[in-house]
Amino acid sequence: MHTFDYVLLGTGQATSTLISDLLQRGGTIAVIEGGPVGGTCVNVGCTPTKTLVASAKAAHRARTAGAYGVETGPVEIDFERVMERMNDIRHRSRDGLRRWLESEDAVTLFDDWGRFVGEKEIAVGDAVLTADTIFINAGARARVPDVPGLDDVDWLNNRRILELSAVPEHLVVIGGSYIGLEFGQIFRRLGAEVTILERSSRIIAREDPDISRGVQEILEDEGIEFILDADVDRVRSRPDDGVAVDVTAGPASEPQTVAGSHLLVGAGRVPNTDRLDPEAGGLETDRRGALVVDAVLRTNVDGVYALGDINSQPGAFTHTAVNDAEIVLSHLFDGDVPGGVRTVDDRTTTYALFTDPPLGRVGLTEQQALDAGINLLKATRPMSRISRAKEMGETEGFVKLLVDADTDQIVGAAILGVNGDEIINMFTAFMHSGKPCTAYRSVVLAHPTVSELMPWILDDLSPVEADPAEAAA
């Protein structure tokens, strides 16, 4: 038995935050990782995908440069260079993290998979590690849906699609949510035909219907085909290579076949708990298989914490994983961290969809606010009315702000448009401050920017009543 002060099982995005703090406090740290260090974000998530988004946007800009009076000639994609750039950036991030861990005398890195063999006992190869404090940060992976024939064809997930050596001729995507939409636009801009199959009546169904429609219209304008209400009946290989997806689609449930060269499955994520043998460690899991935690990320076993995608808290994002680490540290050390004591309940949920233009979201959707019985006010403005957006030639999308009429608090915002992924952070910080929206209206912001008009949109607030048709959608 090898005893440490702390054991980290997995190296997701909470790792750097945890270790940076723990090294200052002293003690020995064991880090267990059987895969590439850095977890999903660095290796198969944010870093590589947003690098591809940038390459795809450069291609799109070049093709549309004529609208700005710039002639570029025919645009060609060097996919090998696109992928080299992606790999260079993600490998530098991953390798830098590894070098740091290996350089710290207090840190012992175990390059192997770990699993529980007892309460607070983790087997790694031939060794068994234990510690008073254990952090489980082992992430999630792509869910494999129960689709007949899927085992008999070559198909892609968010990991395998990053290993392609050529742009697909026709990419068929199962799943109209974040993974499917981002990769769909990336490969459409790199030259592929793209068809997205979504089992619901609209894409990104957790968003409000107007947001779903707005994103779909933007992507359709770029040539992406959507088939909604699509139940996948079977997947099979085509005699002439590629895949065929048999679906029953549309309100009339009509059978059809979608043929493509490649198939991407973006059907959600599942936590990696099954690889850890949590039962042997006495750890409770929920129906999804996630580790059950409280508001400070404690599991049911004293001294064992679960952070990031593997825990039962909502909002499986890189930024929430980092915040999980800050919450745990604030709990362990009685608030002796920047920001002081905090819990999961203190954070404002914010996230982004990194299509181009992106969607930035914070707080409640319109439907969630109505379902909660909030006396709701709403203001919207199309990007086509914002001067800086017009000057940049990026007028797609709109802004939507939601305010509780009884408290004057902003309860939600959606920015579908240029820089929406950045602008939303301004709303997140303002909502976290707890100040009334009238205070935001008095702020003076730099001109000319897209964000400077956000406070002015509040002038258009008007009451919202529930729309049964929208709610049903």
Steps between C-alpha positions, in 0.01 A plus 500: 500500500639840396372792709480858376342815639294540183409278205362635171330235289496641147645822360204697372482876512477521879853357529706816452284699740521233768871432476602866474330561835605177670868547414500824696360324807743208508438129499542218249277466196436193283357560154352203312441515124481209257437719197651827378526754780264795478172316463232566243547874454865497404502177300164453327285794608544875520859536382492293180144583401535875542823481300301335220228765537767764436626325185145455372424866566812605309380296202154655522647850525713439194201380298289801601779759478351647183224658706770710667665601175778242536562254216673177603444263211403133543527374858671166555517300822826337602344263750834355603616846610167563675549186705868569562410838646235341722737230622782746565278714723341217696824308542680806634227542761505133596878469504540821699269366770694173513836678529366708786367199691823307452711798612337530842672296771178474701310347206518135393341434160368147439458427127232237537129460558374499857205325660364473850570179689377623838387813677762767416721232345588521129686234305742626234679216326661295778478783756219603732479867597314665783462853639287689747377717212421364154384701200326311219535694176464223243258668259254358250499349152274487195181301551446211261130495407309177450479518120465175303800444275726756667747231605533389138613831348787740552367801683644809661461660841651824628832320551532302178394787275818680608705220341365543146758534223263653244185710494192275472311519174168490685487503880179365651452603863272329750416764762411866460664634813833662579740235368302435183444867419858611558655215301230533236588863431875433522492233231245681286737799486792267425312364199277211610133453436330474841168351608393517866239260637320607816240287675322803652287750312780757531875513555660587838166424659601624846507853359194712423335439161609839363862416578469158335345655190764772485793258514340268246434781254861618523632150430247432224616819325845338483357189336454263794193278467288420806259209537292541816270260683744238374501159666802300385378152413821346374854576388666296228797501266450603139619265224697787343662595834367738760193465720124503462272612781138384487273743683134558562463875493264793504150545638375233260768252613615437145780249441807622315867417461784748540821391331839645589871434497541537879278474805546712813305401809445788742247347736611639832755404766520244779716527814802270527396355835463148361877492449569584863301228682333755730307230686826357630581843639157531664407789269139577412402561137181638346293350217739649241794339672633834628649523848249656737640814667373783716541876455871486585563198275526246785405143422339278762849384608672742736802665337412396144396773255380474140566784257403574143301285259502194727290653777123536528489880490354660186716692255778271377734766361870574530433821690272326749766233558751773585241660726441160663868499599471848650190396695671190640809698600286768667328224700818316593685810614218702657483764231875560485489534120433789260128569507449344844252230595260400226271218388354373174184694583694827479591474133305632207472247219657630181621330183545546127439321172805565282343510161572813297336723602502353850223476755575628849256400774461581866231433756149385422342449162176681436301181547681413823423844639132467412486150647648642822213749521720806452324823408709522188610789282681445171694715257638389165698667225629358172872532433407677178408805712841519670740735322824316574349174376402673177847650463655155539248345263387256769132570552364149552322420826346700780522591868242401762498629857268376777417695816295419810252790516457459875871517590647691204760222471627364170415128514621391158663611178570354158741656251481328162735703288847635451709476820202350687734257678699794640217747562308249712772516763406863564146389585628212712711735711216750531247235604746364756529847652131497589453857382170608342495537122449876539858517632624328186312756292712779652835345399700677228665256259757548224385604153480363237439147629223245488491476879445872554137468390413218738381735782292699255307190397348502848299805391289264288385279789138390480288240686508138390208261517535128456436376148359147514628422150853612584494312829394183319780545248 
